[in-house]
Amino acid sequence: MAARVLVIGSGGREHTLAWKLAQSPQVKQVLVAPGNAGTACAGKISNAAVSVNDHSALAQFCKDEKIELVVVGPEAPLAAGIVGDLTSAGVRCFGPTAQAAQLESSKKFAKEFMDRHEIPTAQWRAFTNPEDACSFITSANFPALVVKASGLAAGKGVIVAKSQAEACRAVQEIMQEKSFGAAGETVVVEEFLEGEEVSCLCFTDGKTVAEMPPAQDHKRLLDGDEGPNTGGMGAYCPAPQVSKDLLVKIKNTILQRAVDGMQQEGAPYTGILYAGIMLTKDGPKVLEFNCRFGDPECQVILPLLKSDLYEVMQSTLDGLLSASLPVWLENHSAVTVVMASKGYPGAYTKGVEITGFPEAQALGLQVFHAGTALKDGKVVTSGGRVLTVTAVQENLMSALAEARKGLAALKFEGAIYRKDIGFRAVAFLQRPR
C-alpha cells in the first residue's frame, strides 16, 4: 500500500511532520497545504494549492487526490472543526475534534476542566469585565500576575507581569485595546508559578497515553531569556530536568487524567495532547494545554522517533495505540535553533534571500523551513520565524555544537537567533550530584 498524505499548515512544525511522514515506506507522497519553500519539492514532499478553510472543498480535494490521511499542524483549523467536518465526509483526519480542542481554544474551559478532574494547575479566575479583573489582581491572596487572553492568540496571548500595576495594564491591553483581537474578550488571571517550564506531549487514541520525551522551549527573543515573548526561539529534547519517575507522574496525574476526563465528558480526545508544565516545588502543574505539536518542539521530538509516524498515527485513529506504542531513540539529544527575521516579533521585512542550504546539509543537519518562499528560483524569507536548524547527537553538548555550525553556514541579512538554547539543561547537568 502506497498512501498519499496531506499535511495542513505552513511552518517549521509542518515541514517536520511532512519530513517524518515521508520516511514511511507506506507513504508514497506527502502534500502540504499551503506549505513553504522547504516543502515545495523535496523528494516525496510537495505543496498543494487548496484552501484549508473551506472544509467541503478540502474534503472533495482529498477524495479526488485519493488522500489516505490528513494531518493537521496548527491549532486554528482544529478549533474551526476541520477534524469533524473531514471525518463526516469520509476522510481520515488526525487530530482532536473542535469540542475536544477547547482544551486549547478556550483557556477558561481548560481551567474549569482541570478543576473538575483534579489536574494540578495554578489558582485562577476568569473575567469578561476589565475592572473586575483588575480589582481581583490587587486583592488576591496569591501573586495574580499572569494575564491570558482566553481564546487563540497564536501562542502569544500570555503576559507575565512583574507587578500588580503591570498586570492591570495587561488587562487593559487585552480587553480594551484588543491587542489579541477577539481572543481577549475573556481573560484568565492566574497565580504566578515559580520553577522551570517543560513541554510534555503524548499521542493518545482517547484511552491510551503514549508519552513523548519531554522538551523545553525558549519563548523569549534574546539570550538569557530577555526581550519580548515569541512563538519560540529554539528547543531541546529530552529535558534532563524531567527524570523517568517525574515523567511517569506527569503522565498519570496530568496527561492520563485529561484524556480520561474528556472521555467521561463525552468528547473523546484523539491526536496529540501537549501539556505546558511548570516544575514547582509542590510538583508539576499545568500552565496550558495545546492540541497539537508545539513549534519548535516538534522539530526536536520527531527526529528522536524511531517508529514509523504514519503507522503511529493510523493506530491512534484506530484506537490501537496500546498494542503499538511508539519507540524512541535512546541516549540521543536533539537541539533546534530558530533563525528569525530582523524586527521579529514586531514588523519585519520579507523577500530577503537565504543561502547556505547545501553547506548545512553537508554537515548532516536538518533544516526545517518556516517563513520561507520561492522567488525566481531562490529561497527568500516570508515570515518572522524563518528556519529552524536541528541537530541530533549522542548528547546535548555535541548537538548544540553541531547546530551552531549550521547557524554559521546559513545566511540571510538581518538574521537573529539565540546562542544559548539549552542553557538551563547545561546548568542542570553541571550541578554537583
Solvent accessible surface area in square Angstrom, and as a share of the most:
residue,aa,sasa,rsa
1,M,155,0.69
2,A,61,0.47
3,A,1,0.00
4,R,47,0.17
5,V,0,0.00
6,L,0,0.00
7,V,0,0.00
8,I,1,0.01
9,G,6,0.05
10,S,49,0.32
11,G,18,0.17
12,G,0,0.00
13,R,22,0.08
14,E,3,0.02
15,H,16,0.07
16,T,0,0.00
17,L,3,0.02
18,A,0,0.00
19,W,49,0.17
20,K,17,0.07
21,L,0,0.00
22,A,17,0.13
23,Q,95,0.42
24,S,3,0.02
25,P,120,0.75
26,Q,55,0.24
27,V,2,0.01
28,K,115,0.49
29,Q,47,0.21
30,V,0,0.00
31,L,12,0.06
32,V,0,0.00
33,A,0,0.00
34,P,80,0.50
35,G,11,0.11
36,N,12,0.06
37,A,12,0.10
38,G,9,0.08
39,T,1,0.00
40,A,23,0.18
41,C,109,0.66
42,A,43,0.34
43,G,86,0.83
44,K,77,0.32
45,I,10,0.05
46,S,29,0.19
47,N,52,0.27
48,A,10,0.07
49,A,113,0.88
50,V,29,0.16
51,S,59,0.38
52,V,27,0.15
53,N,131,0.67
54,D,69,0.36
55,H,26,0.12
56,S,87,0.56
57,A,46,0.35
58,L,0,0.00
59,A,6,0.05
60,Q,99,0.44
61,F,42,0.17
62,C,2,0.01
63,K,106,0.45
64,D,95,0.49
65,E,58,0.26
66,K,154,0.65
67,I,16,0.08
68,E,76,0.34
69,L,0,0.00
70,V,0,0.00
71,V,2,0.01
72,V,10,0.06
73,G,1,0.01
74,P,30,0.19
75,E,23,0.10
76,A,62,0.48
77,P,19,0.12
78,L,2,0.01
79,A,36,0.28
80,A,69,0.54
81,G,11,0.10
82,I,0,0.00
83,V,9,0.05
84,G,32,0.31
85,D,68,0.35
86,L,0,0.00
87,T,78,0.45
88,S,102,0.66
89,A,35,0.27
90,G,67,0.65
91,V,8,0.05
92,R,93,0.34
93,C,4,0.03
94,F,4,0.02
95,G,6,0.06
96,P,1,0.01
97,T,56,0.33
98,A,36,0.28
99,Q,102,0.46
100,A,0,0.00
101,A,3,0.02
102,Q,59,0.26
103,L,2,0.01
104,E,12,0.05
105,S,27,0.17
106,S,30,0.19
107,K,32,0.14
108,K,80,0.34
109,F,40,0.17
110,A,4,0.03
111,K,4,0.02
112,E,61,0.27
113,F,0,0.00
114,M,1,0.00
115,D,80,0.41
116,R,127,0.46
117,H,34,0.15
118,E,137,0.61
119,I,4,0.02
120,P,43,0.27
121,T,22,0.13
122,A,1,0.01
123,Q,92,0.41
124,W,46,0.16
125,R,125,0.45
126,A,24,0.18
127,F,14,0.06
128,T,105,0.61
129,N,63,0.32
130,P,19,0.12
131,E,109,0.49
132,D,73,0.38
133,A,0,0.00
134,C,33,0.20
135,S,68,0.44
136,F,27,0.11
137,I,1,0.00
138,T,74,0.43
139,S,86,0.56
140,A,22,0.17
141,N,147,0.75
142,F,33,0.14
143,P,70,0.44
144,A,3,0.02
145,L,26,0.13
146,V,13,0.08
147,V,0,0.00
148,K,7,0.03
149,A,1,0.00
150,S,8,0.05
151,G,17,0.16
152,L,53,0.27
153,A,20,0.16
154,A,69,0.54
155,G,46,0.44
156,K,73,0.31
157,G,6,0.05
158,V,37,0.21
159,I,41,0.21
160,V,57,0.33
161,A,4,0.03
162,K,173,0.73
163,S,51,0.33
164,Q,84,0.37
165,A,67,0.52
166,E,52,0.23
167,A,0,0.00
168,C,16,0.10
169,R,138,0.50
170,A,2,0.02
171,V,0,0.00
172,Q,66,0.29
173,E,66,0.30
174,I,0,0.00
175,M,14,0.06
176,Q,102,0.45
177,E,121,0.54
178,K,99,0.42
179,S,60,0.39
180,F,53,0.22
181,G,32,0.31
182,A,79,0.61
183,A,13,0.10
184,G,0,0.00
185,E,104,0.47
186,T,28,0.16
187,V,0,0.00
188,V,0,0.00
189,V,0,0.00
190,E,2,0.01
191,E,28,0.12
192,F,74,0.31
193,L,14,0.07
194,E,131,0.59
195,G,52,0.50
196,E,44,0.20
197,E,82,0.37
198,V,2,0.01
199,S,5,0.03
200,C,1,0.01
201,L,0,0.00
202,C,0,0.00
203,F,0,0.00
204,T,0,0.00
205,D,10,0.05
206,G,2,0.02
207,K,120,0.51
208,T,30,0.18
209,V,4,0.02
210,A,5,0.04
211,E,49,0.22
212,M,2,0.01
213,P,20,0.13
214,P,7,0.05
215,A,0,0.00
216,Q,3,0.01
217,D,25,0.13
218,H,2,0.01
219,K,70,0.30
220,R,76,0.28
221,L,23,0.11
222,L,89,0.44
223,D,64,0.33
224,G,45,0.43
225,D,38,0.20
226,E,108,0.48
227,G,28,0.27
228,P,63,0.39
229,N,48,0.25
230,T,1,0.00
231,G,11,0.10
232,G,0,0.00
233,M,0,0.00
234,G,0,0.00
235,A,0,0.00
236,Y,0,0.00
237,C,0,0.00
238,P,51,0.32
239,A,1,0.01
240,P,40,0.25
241,Q,19,0.08
242,V,13,0.07
243,S,61,0.39
244,K,167,0.71
245,D,119,0.61
246,L,40,0.20
247,L,27,0.13
248,V,79,0.45
249,K,96,0.41
250,I,0,0.00
251,K,52,0.22
252,N,81,0.42
253,T,28,0.16
254,I,0,0.00
255,L,0,0.00
256,Q,47,0.21
257,R,93,0.34
258,A,0,0.00
259,V,0,0.00
260,D,57,0.29
261,G,0,0.00
262,M,1,0.00
263,Q,89,0.40
264,Q,135,0.60
265,E,66,0.30
266,G,53,0.51
267,A,7,0.05
268,P,68,0.43
269,Y,1,0.00
270,T,36,0.21
271,G,1,0.01
272,I,7,0.03
273,L,1,0.00
274,Y,16,0.06
275,A,0,0.00
276,G,3,0.03
277,I,0,0.00
278,M,23,0.10
279,L,30,0.15
280,T,21,0.12
281,K,197,0.83
282,D,105,0.54
283,G,17,0.17
284,P,5,0.03
285,K,39,0.16
286,V,0,0.00
287,L,31,0.15
288,E,48,0.21
289,F,4,0.02
290,N,11,0.06
291,C,2,0.01
292,R,24,0.09
293,F,5,0.02
294,G,2,0.02
295,D,22,0.11
296,P,0,0.00
297,E,2,0.01
298,C,0,0.00
299,Q,0,0.00
300,V,0,0.00
301,I,0,0.00
302,L,0,0.00
303,P,15,0.09
304,L,2,0.01
305,L,4,0.02
306,K,129,0.55
307,S,27,0.17
308,D,31,0.16
309,L,1,0.00
310,Y,2,0.01
311,E,84,0.38
312,V,5,0.03
313,M,1,0.00
314,Q,31,0.14
315,S,14,0.09
316,T,1,0.00
317,L,49,0.24
318,D,76,0.40
319,G,24,0.23
320,L,102,0.51
321,L,0,0.00
322,S,76,0.49
323,A,90,0.70
324,S,54,0.35
325,L,97,0.48
326,P,15,0.09
327,V,82,0.47
328,W,37,0.13
329,L,59,0.29
330,E,117,0.53
331,N,129,0.66
332,H,54,0.24
333,S,13,0.08
334,A,0,0.00
335,V,0,0.00
336,T,0,0.00
337,V,6,0.03
338,V,0,0.00
339,M,2,0.01
340,A,0,0.00
341,S,5,0.03
342,K,140,0.59
343,G,41,0.39
344,Y,17,0.07
345,P,43,0.27
346,G,44,0.43
347,A,100,0.78
348,Y,73,0.28
349,T,99,0.57
350,K,131,0.56
351,G,37,0.35
352,V,37,0.21
353,E,77,0.35
354,I,6,0.03
355,T,67,0.39
356,G,11,0.11
357,F,40,0.17
358,P,97,0.61
359,E,96,0.43
360,A,0,0.00
361,Q,137,0.61
362,A,90,0.70
363,L,73,0.37
364,G,65,0.62
365,L,7,0.04
366,Q,67,0.30
367,V,22,0.13
368,F,1,0.00
369,H,17,0.07
370,A,14,0.11
371,G,11,0.10
372,T,5,0.03
373,A,36,0.28
374,L,91,0.45
375,K,116,0.49
376,D,135,0.70
377,G,77,0.74
378,K,105,0.44
379,V,29,0.16
380,V,12,0.07
381,T,2,0.01
382,S,41,0.27
383,G,11,0.10
384,G,8,0.07
385,R,53,0.19
386,V,0,0.00
387,L,0,0.00
388,T,2,0.01
389,V,0,0.00
390,T,2,0.01
391,A,2,0.02
392,V,49,0.28
393,Q,62,0.28
394,E,130,0.58
395,N,79,0.41
396,L,10,0.05
397,M,102,0.45
398,S,40,0.26
399,A,0,0.00
400,L,9,0.05
401,A,47,0.36
402,E,32,0.14
403,A,1,0.00
404,R,117,0.43
405,K,100,0.43
406,G,0,0.00
407,L,9,0.05
408,A,66,0.51
409,A,22,0.17
410,L,3,0.01
411,K,125,0.53
412,F,16,0.07
413,E,149,0.67
414,G,30,0.29
415,A,30,0.24
416,I,53,0.27
417,Y,64,0.24
418,R,2,0.01
419,K,129,0.55
420,D,26,0.13
421,I,4,0.02
422,G,0,0.00
423,F,67,0.28
424,R,78,0.28
425,A,0,0.00
426,V,27,0.16
427,A,58,0.45
428,F,40,0.17
429,L,89,0.44
430,Q,129,0.57
431,R,134,0.49
432,P,130,0.82
433,R,199,0.72
